[in-house]
Amino acid sequence: MEGWWGDEPPFRVPVFVLTHTPRPDITMAGGTTFHFVSTSPEEVLERALSAAGEEDVRIGGGPTVVRDYLSAGLVDRLHVAITPILLGSGIRLWDDLRGLESDYTVTSETAESGIIHVTFRR
């Protein structure tokens, strides 16, 4: 087993992992290959778009990664799920992104569970 997904991850597409410590690619069953790259968000996105062809590219990660892509203007659609649980401190997603909402149409919906889904569309 190569990770917490088991031998056959659910992605079935190339996955580009933006990291400070690049390592060799890992090819897994079902068509998933993890590419570990330490370049700029723009370069990683360019590689992902090339690999995706006509398909969508999804960016996943913590607040720092998401903020880097948003700051560079590389995100067309952002879905944020807000869980009504106070966790304390951590890295803040919205720091240094003042005025972001002016570039997007913002909608929100509250699920029965209390989770708030906020969608930003360019």
Contact map, one row per residue, 1 for C-alpha under 8 A:
11110110000000000000000000000000000000000000000000000000000000000000000000000000000000000000000000000000000000000000000000
11111110000000000000000000000000000000000000000000000000000000000000000000000000000000000000000000000000000000000000000000
11111110000000000000000000000000000000000000000000000000000000000000000000000000000000000000000000000000000000000000000000
11111100000000000000000000000000000000000000000000000000000000000000000000000000000000000000000000000000000000000000000000
01111111110000000000000000000000000000000000000000000000000000000000000000000000000000000000000000000000000000000000000000
11111111100000000000000000000000000000000000000000000000000000000000000000000000000000000000000000000000000000000000000000
11101111100000000000000000011000000000000000000000000000000000000000000000000000000000000000000000000000000000000000000000
00001111110000000000000000011101000000000000000000000000000000000000000000000000000000000000000000000000000000000000000000
00001111111100000000000000011101000000000000000000000000000000000000000000000000000000000000000000000000000000000000000000
00001001111100000000000000000001000000000000000000000000000000000000000000000000000000000000000000000000000000000000000000
00000000111111100000000000000011000000000000000000000000000000000000000000000000000000000000000000000000000000000000000000
00000000111111000000000000000111000000000000000000000000000000000000000000000000000000000000000000000000000000000000000000
00000000001111100000000000000011100000000000000000000000000000000000000000000000000000000000000000000000000000000000000000
00000000001111110000000000000011111000000000000100100000000000000000000000000000000000000000000000000000000000000000000000
00000000001011111000000000000001111000000000000100000000000000000000000000000000000000000000000000000000000000000000000000
00000000000001111100000000000000011110000001000100000000000000000000000000000000000000000000000000000000000000000000000000
00000000000000111110000000000000011110000000000000000000000000000000000000000000000000000000000000000000000000000000000000
00000000000000011111000000000000000111101001000000000000000000000000000000000000000000000000000000000000000000000000000000
00000000000000001111110000000000000111000000000000000000000000000000000000000000000000000000000000000000000000000000000000
00000000000000000111110000000000000011000000000000000000000000000000000000000000000000000000000000000000000000000000000000
00000000000000000011111000000000000111000000000000000000000000000000000000000000000000000000000000000000000000000000000000
00000000000000000011111100000000000111000000000000000000000000000000000000000000000000000000000000000000000000000000000000
00000000000000000000111110000000000110000000000000000000000000000000000000000000000000000000000000000000000000000000000000
00000000000000000000011111000000001100000000000000000000000000000000000000000000000000000000000000000000000000000000000000
00000000000000000000001111100000111100000000000000000000000000000000000000000000000000000000000000000000000000000000000000
00000000000000000000000111110000111000000000000000000000000000000000000000000000000000000000000000000000000000000000000000
00000000000000000000000011111011110000000000000000000000000000000000000000000000000000000000000000000000000000000000000000
00000011100000000000000001111111100000000000000000000000000000000000000000000000000000000000000000000000000000000000000000
00000011100000000000000000111111000000000000000000000000000000000000000000000000000000000000000000000000000000000000000000
00000001100100000000000000011111000000000000000000000000000000000000000000000000000000000000000000000000000000000000000000
00000000001111000000000000111111100000000000000000000000000000000000000000000000000000000000000000000000000000000000000000
00000001111111100000000000111111110000000000000000000000000000000000000000000000000000000000000000000000000000000000000000
00000000000011100000000011110011111000000000000000000000000000000000000000000000000000000000000000000000000000000000000000
00000000000001111000000011100001111100000000000000000000000000000000000000000000000000000000000000000000000000000000000000
00000000000001111000000111000000111110000000000000000000000000000000000000000000000000000000000000000000000000000000000000
00000000000000011110111110000000011111000000000000000000000000000000000000000000000000000000000000000000000000000000000000
00000000000000011111111000000000001111100001000000000000000000000000000000000000000000000000000000000000000000000000000000
00000000000000000111110000000000000111110000000000000000000000000000000000000000000000000000000000000000000000000000000000
00000000000000000100000000000000000011111011000000000000000000000000000000000000000000000000000000000000000000000000000000
00000000000000000000000000000000000001111111000000000000000000000000000000000000000000000000000000000000000000000000000000
00000000000000000100000000000000000000111111100000000000000000000001100000000000000000000000000000000000000000000000000000
00000000000000000000000000000000000000011111110000000000000000000000100101000000000000000000000000000000000000000000000000
00000000000000000000000000000000000000111111111000000000000000000000000000000000000000000000000000000000000000000000000000
00000000000000010100000000000000000010111111111100000000000000000000000000000000000000000000000000000000000000000000000000
00000000000000000000000000000000000000001111111110000000000000000000000000000000000000000000000000000000000000000000000000
00000000000000000000000000000000000000000111111111000000000000000000000000000000000000000000000000000000000000000000000000
00000000000000000000000000000000000000000011111111100000000000000000000000000000000000000000000000000000000000000000000000
00000000000001110000000000000000000000000001111111110000100000000000000000000000000000000000000000000000000000000000000000
00000000000000000000000000000000000000000000111111111001100000000000000000000000000000000000000000000000000000000000000000
00000000000000000000000000000000000000000000011111111000000000000000000000000000000000000000000000000000000000000000000000
00000000000001000000000000000000000000000000001111111000000000000000000000000000000000000000000000000000000000000000000000
00000000000000000000000000000000000000000000000111111111100000000000000000000000000000000000000000000000000000000000000000
00000000000000000000000000000000000000000000000011111110000000000000000000000000000000000000000000000000000000000000000000
00000000000000000000000000000000000000000000000000011111000000000000000000000000000000000000000000000000000000000000000000
00000000000000000000000000000000000000000000000000011111100000000000000000000000000000000000000000000000000000000000000000
00000000000000000000000000000000000000000000000010010111110000000000000000000000000000000000000000000000000000000000000000
00000000000000000000000000000000000000000000000110010011111000000000000000000000000000000000000000000000000000000000000000
00000000000000000000000000000000000000000000000000000001111100000000000000000000000000000000000000000000000000000000000000
00000000000000000000000000000000000000000000000000000000111110000100000000000000000000000000000000000000000000000000000000
00000000000000000000000000000000000000000000000000000000011111001100000000000000000000000000000000000000000000000000000000
00000000000000000000000000000000000000000000000000000000001111111100000000000000000000000000000000000000000000000000000000
00000000000000000000000000000000000000000000000000000000000111111100000000000000000000000000000000000000000000000000000000
00000000000000000000000000000000000000000000000000000000000011111110000000000000000000000011100000000000000000000000000000
00000000000000000000000000000000000000000000000000000000000011111111000000000000000000000010100000000000000000000000000000
00000000000000000000000000000000000000000000000000000000000111111111100000000000000000000000000000000000000000000000000000
00000000000000000000000000000000000000000000000000000000001111111111110000000000000000000000100000000000000000000000000000
00000000000000000000000000000000000000000000000000000000000000111111111000000000000000000000110010000000000000000000000000
00000000000000000000000000000000000000001000000000000000000000011111111100000000000000000000000000000000000000000000000000
00000000000000000000000000000000000000001100000000000000000000001111111111100000000000000000000000000000000000000000000000
00000000000000000000000000000000000000000000000000000000000000000111111111100000000000000000000010000000000000000000000000
00000000000000000000000000000000000000000000000000000000000000000011111111000000000000000000000010000000000000000000000000
00000000000000000000000000000000000000000100000000000000000000000001111111000000000000000000000000000000000000000000000000
00000000000000000000000000000000000000000000000000000000000000000000111111100000000000000000000000000000000000000000000000
00000000000000000000000000000000000000000100000000000000000000000000111111110000000000000000000000000000000000000000000000
00000000000000000000000000000000000000000000000000000000000000000000110011111100000000000000000000000000000000000000000001
00000000000000000000000000000000000000000000000000000000000000000000000001111100000000000000000000000000000000000000000111
00000000000000000000000000000000000000000000000000000000000000000000000000111110000000000000000000000000000000000000001111
00000000000000000000000000000000000000000000000000000000000000000000000000111111000000000000000000000000000000000000001110
00000000000000000000000000000000000000000000000000000000000000000000000000001111100000000000000000000000000000000000111100
00000000000000000000000000000000000000000000000000000000000000000000000000000111110000000000000000000000000000000000111000
00000000000000000000000000000000000000000000000000000000000000000000000000000011111000000000000000000000000000000011110000
00000000000000000000000000000000000000000000000000000000000000000000000000000001111100000000000000000000000000000011110000
00000000000000000000000000000000000000000000000000000000000000000000000000000000111110000000000000000000000000000111000000
00000000000000000000000000000000000000000000000000000000000000000000000000000000011111000000000000000000000000000111000000
00000000000000000000000000000000000000000000000000000000000000000000000000000000001111100000000000000000000000000000000000
00000000000000000000000000000000000000000000000000000000000000000000000000000000000111110000000000000000000000000000000000
00000000000000000000000000000000000000000000000000000000000000000000000000000000000011111000000000000000000000000000000000
00000000000000000000000000000000000000000000000000000000000000000000000000000000000001111100000000000000000000000000000000
00000000000000000000000000000000000000000000000000000000000000000000000000000000000000111110000000000000000000000000000000
00000000000000000000000000000000000000000000000000000000000000000000000000000000000000011111000000000000000000000000000000
00000000000000000000000000000000000000000000000000000000000000110000000000000000000000001111100000000000000000000000000000
00000000000000000000000000000000000000000000000000000000000000100000000000000000000000000111111000000000000000000000000000
00000000000000000000000000000000000000000000000000000000000000110110000000000000000000000011111000000000000000000000000000
00000000000000000000000000000000000000000000000000000000000000000010000000000000000000000001111111000000000000000000000000
00000000000000000000000000000000000000000000000000000000000000000000000000000000000000000001111111000000000000000000000000
00000000000000000000000000000000000000000000000000000000000000000000000000000000000000000000011111000000000000000000000000
00000000000000000000000000000000000000000000000000000000000000000010011000000000000000000000011111110000000000000000000000
00000000000000000000000000000000000000000000000000000000000000000000000000000000000000000000011111111000000000000000000000
00000000000000000000000000000000000000000000000000000000000000000000000000000000000000000000000011111110000000000000000000
00000000000000000000000000000000000000000000000000000000000000000000000000000000000000000000000011111111000000000000000000
00000000000000000000000000000000000000000000000000000000000000000000000000000000000000000000000001111111110000000000000100
00000000000000000000000000000000000000000000000000000000000000000000000000000000000000000000000000111111100000000000000000
00000000000000000000000000000000000000000000000000000000000000000000000000000000000000000000000000111111100000000000000001
00000000000000000000000000000000000000000000000000000000000000000000000000000000000000000000000000011111110000000000000111
00000000000000000000000000000000000000000000000000000000000000000000000000000000000000000000000000001111111000000000000111
00000000000000000000000000000000000000000000000000000000000000000000000000000000000000000000000000001001111100000000011110
00000000000000000000000000000000000000000000000000000000000000000000000000000000000000000000000000000000111110000000011100
00000000000000000000000000000000000000000000000000000000000000000000000000000000000000000000000000000000011111000001111000
00000000000000000000000000000000000000000000000000000000000000000000000000000000000000000000000000000000001111100001110000
00000000000000000000000000000000000000000000000000000000000000000000000000000000000000000000000000000000000111111111100000
00000000000000000000000000000000000000000000000000000000000000000000000000000000000000000000000000000000000011111111100000
00000000000000000000000000000000000000000000000000000000000000000000000000000000000000000000000000000000000001111110000000
00000000000000000000000000000000000000000000000000000000000000000000000000000000000000000000000000000000000001111110000000
00000000000000000000000000000000000000000000000000000000000000000000000000000000001100000000000000000000000001111111000000
00000000000000000000000000000000000000000000000000000000000000000000000000000000111100000000000000000000000001111111100000
00000000000000000000000000000000000000000000000000000000000000000000000000000000111100000000000000000000000111100111110000
00000000000000000000000000000000000000000000000000000000000000000000000000000011110000000000000000000000000111100011111000
00000000000000000000000000000000000000000000000000000000000000000000000000000011110000000000000000000000011110000001111100
00000000000000000000000000000000000000000000000000000000000000000000000000001111000000000000000000000000011100000000111110
00000000000000000000000000000000000000000000000000000000000000000000000000011110000000000000000000001001111000000000011111
00000000000000000000000000000000000000000000000000000000000000000000000000011100000000000000000000000001110000000000001111
00000000000000000000000000000000000000000000000000000000000000000000000000111000000000000000000000000011100000000000000111
